[in-house]
Amino acid sequence: MHEDSGVRLSKLKIDGGMANNKLFVQMLSDIVGINVSTPSLCETTALGVALAAGKAKGIDLFQLKDDNEFEIEMNSYTPRIRGQRRRK
């Protein structure tokens, strides 16, 4: 991933349907060799799109203020495979 992006990641956060699959997320963590986190509300992208669409139509359900923040519990997956990864 570092070679493609030029950025060294220390952790990865994912959401969406595949974030519900614990085996997939653990395998992803093992493959990329970093911690992977998933929110308890996996469809955060869809929520953001819905809020943006509402805002565009004049429905203001959410304001970007500190008192409107809400906590979302995160699940964390740590790589179980240690050692050097090699490129194939």
Summary of the structure (lengths in Angstrom):
residues: 88
radius of gyration: 16.7
end to end distance: 13.3
largest distance: 52.7
contacts: 176
relative contact order: 0.21
helix: 40%
strand: 14%
